[in-house]
Amino acid sequence: MKQNNKTNLIFGMALAMLAAGVLSCSQILDDPLNVRDPADTLDIQTNQPDDTVKSIQRKNIVESFGHFSCPSCPEAETKLIPYIHHDTSLGIPHVESFVVINYHADFSGPDPWVDPEVVAYAEIYGYNNTLPQIKLNGSNARYGVPEKGFKVDEYESLLSNQDNYDQNTPLQITLDTSSLSYDTAANSAAFNFSAANLSDTALSQLTFYITAAKNKPVFGIITGEFLWEVIVVKLLQTDKDGRTLSVASLDSKASTGFSVLLTVPDEAKKHIKPHPDYGPEKISDYSIIIFCKDESGFILNTLAHNYNPVSHE
């Protein structure tokens, strides 16, 4: 009997020690200070480009430069309508790949949509006061059309010259929609975006530009009933901390990211002729366009978020 009691005592002590060990282990696992950060479990390669992918389909961007007081601008703008609304009935090849934005640059006469950043941007090309102008992927010469001073009828030759288009690009731009937030009171949008180099060679001197463009058209001043479309209300070239959106080099299969705060001016007072269908838009109504230029000024790729121009036909 004494032997049995001794055995039971030893067995009971062993069970107690085992239970204490299990409890201690459980407490460690349940202790939030000891739980591994989920971010630490991420494979760092998940944020890197796929080694097997060298390029993706590019999106072409047409940058139009105009002004309410420019007498030839309405005619030029009408030539862009099929590309703005992706009119496939006209048989335009790859029309769905186009994003069109309309800058209002400097010109004599009133135009409430002229933005200082846009004027500075247009000055790089020497476009101010020589409107209308158009730029395809940042380089008309690449497509056999003069960079400046061409006639309105050359719009069609530029846009229809599909044989020379670069259908693929090594640069992938991604907007992190989970980070996108709108502040209606401040009329601003905050978001993160990234760029990845899919190619086997480094990309040099990349500069990123962000625009907020209207999805609703607006009435002009001189032109009366003519409706101007996809007007850029803000052009941004810096991140939320005021640093230029650029990188000196992006290595092969590498990626980089930026945090942006895009604040746009209140457009309520800009409308000459308010209309329920063509009136002011909220910050969340705008399309966000991100494009990237290389060291030659050629636009490698474009991302369009919420690009949905309202048809007024």
N, C-alpha and C positions, 0 to 999 in steps of 0.2 A: 504494500500500500504506500509506504514511504517512497519506494522507487517510482511508483506511478505518479505520485504527487510531484516528485522532483522532475520527472519527465514532462508532466503537464506544465509545470512552471517554466521550464526551459522552452517548450513549444509555444507557450503563451507569450513569453518575452520575444521570441523570434517573430511571431505574428505582429506584435506591437511595433517592433523595429521596422518590419516590412511595411506596415501601414503608415508609419511615420515617414518613411522614405517616399512612399507613393504620394502622401499628402504634400510633402515638401516639394516634390517634383511638380505636382499639380499647381501648387501656389506659384512656383516660378513661371510656369507656362501661362497662368492666368494674370500674372502681374503685368500691367500694361508697360511698365518700364523695361520689361525683358522681352516683350513681343517685338519681333523683327519688323522694321519698317517695310511695308509692302513695296516701297520704291526700291529697297535693297534687293528684292527678289527678281527685279526686272532684268532680263537679258539685255545688256547694253547694245547688242546687235539689232534689237527690234527697232531702234530709231535710225538705223543705217539703211541706205538704199540696198535693194536686192542686187547681189553681184551679177546675176544673170540678165538683168535689165540694163540696157545701155542708153535707151532714150524712150520718150513717150510722145504721144501726139500733142503738138503744140496748139495754142489758141492764138489766132492772129488779132492784133489790135490796130484799129484805125483811129488815129488822133486827128480830129477835125478842129481847125482854128477859125473862129468867126466873130461876128459882132453884130448887134442889132442895127447899127447904122451903116453897115457894109452893104452896098446895093447888089453885089453879086453873090452874097452869101446864101440867100434863100435858094437860089438855083443849085448851088453846090450842095446844100443840105438835102434837097430832094433826091439827089443821086445816091445818098447814103441810106435812104429809107429801107430798101430791100435788105440791106446788110444789118441794119438795126433790128429789124423784125424777123430776120431769118426766113425770108419769103422764098420757099422752095419751089413755088409755082413758076418762077421765072427761069428755072433751070440753071441757076448760078452754082457752079461747082463749089463744094465745101462752104456754102454760105453759113452753115451752122457753126463754123469755126471762128466766126468774126465777133469781136466785141468792138463797138463804136462808142467813143466818148467825144463830147463837144466842149472844147475850151473856148471861153470868151476872152479874147486877148485885147490889147490896146488898139483903139481906133478913135477917130474924131467923132464926137456925138455921144449921147447918153446910152448907157447899158448897165443896169444894176447888177448884172451877173459877172462883171469883170472882177477877178480876184487877184490881189497883188502877187501871190505865188505863181499864178498862171501867167501873168505878165512877165515875170522874171524867167519863167520856163520858156515862153514863146520867144523871148529875146535871145536865148541861146541859138535859136534857128534863124533869127532875124525876121521873124514873122510879124511883129507888131507894126501896125499901120500899113501892112501889105497883104490884106486879107481878100478872099479866103485862102486858106492853105490846108494841106492834108499831109499826113505822115503815116506810112504803113510799116508797122514793126520797127519804127525808128529810123528807117533807111529806104528812101524812095529809089536811090541810085541802084540799090540791090535788085530792083524790079524794073529797071530801064526807064525810069521817069525822073525828071529833075527834082532836086531837093526843094527848090523854091522857084516861084515865078511861073509855074505852069498854068495852063488855061483850065477852065472849068470842065471842058470836054475831056481833059486828060484824067479826070477822076475815074471815068469808066475804064480807060486803058490801064490804069494802075490797079484797080480792084479786080478786073477781069483777067489779069495776067497770071492765071493759076499755075501755068507750067513752071514758073520760077519760084513758087512758094516752097518754104521749108515746112514740110508736114510734120517733122519730128524735131524734138529738142532734148538735150541732155539735162535740162534743168527742170526739176519738179518743184512747184510751189504749192504749199498746203496751208490752208487756214484752219486753225484749231477752233472749230465751232463751239466746242464745249467751254472755251474761254471767252467767247463773245458775249459781251453784256452791253446793254444800252442804258444811258442816263438821259431820260427825256428832259429833265429840268436843265441839265447842262448842255443838252444837244450834242452828246458825245457817245462814241462807241469805243470800248476797250477790247482788245483781242491780241492773241499771239499768232504768229505765222512762222513757217519754216521753209527753207529752200534746200534741196538735196541735189548734188551733182551725181548723175547716174553714169557718167562716162568714165573712161579709163585714163583721162588726162585732166589736169587741174584747170579750173576756170578762173580767169584773172579779172580784177577790178570790177566787181559786180556792184551795181547801184540799184536800189529798189525804190519804187515810187508807189504811192497809194492815193487813190482818188475816191471821193464820194460823188456819185453821179445820180442825177434824178431819173426816176422811172416814169414820171409824168411830164408831158410837154408843157411849155409855157408860151403865152402870146408875146410877140415882139412889139416894138414901138413903131418903127418906121414902116414895117411890113403889114401892120394891121392885123388881119386874121391869120397870118402865117404862124404855125406852131413850131417852135424850136424844141428839139428832143435831146435826150441824154446829156443835159448840161452838167458840167463839172462844177460843183459848189465848193469843193475844197481839194487842193493838191498838197500832199504831205510828203516830206522827205526826211523826217527825223522820227526816232522812237520816242517812247513816253518820257525818257530822260533828256531829250533834246539832242541825242547823238545821231549823226547821219546814218541812214539805212544803207550801209555799204560794207563790203569785205574786200580786202586786198587780194585774197585768193581763197578759193574753195577747192580743196583737194579732191582727187578721185574718190568716189563712193563716200564722201563726207557730207555732212549737213550742218546748217546753222539756223539759229532762230532769233526772233525779235519780238518784243512786247510794244504794242502801239496804243496810243490814245488819240483817237481821231475826233476832233471837235469841229463842228461846222457852224457857220453863221446862221442866224435866224432868217429864213427866207420870206417870212410873211410880208415884209415891206418891199420886197423885190418885184412883186407881181403888179404889172401895169393894168391888167384886166383880169381880176379874179374870176375863176370859173370853178364850179363844183367838181368837175372831172380833171381840171388842170391846175388845181390850186396847190397850196403849200404842202410839203411832205414832212413827216417826222423823221428823226434820225434813223429809226428802224426801217423806214420805207426806201432809203437809198440803196443803190447797189454799191458794193465795195470792190474796187478794181485794184489789183496788185500786179505790177509788171516789173521786170528786171532787165536792165541794160548791161551789156558787156563793155569792155574798154573802148570799143569802136563806136558805141552808141546804138548798136543793134539790139533790139528787144528779143531776148532769148525765149521768154515765155510770159504768159499773162494768166492770172486767175481772176475769175469773175464770180462774186458771191451776190446772190439775190439780184442778178441782172435780168430784169423782166420789164422792159419798156412797154408802156401802155400804148396800144394802137389807137390812133385817132381817125382812122379811115371811116 
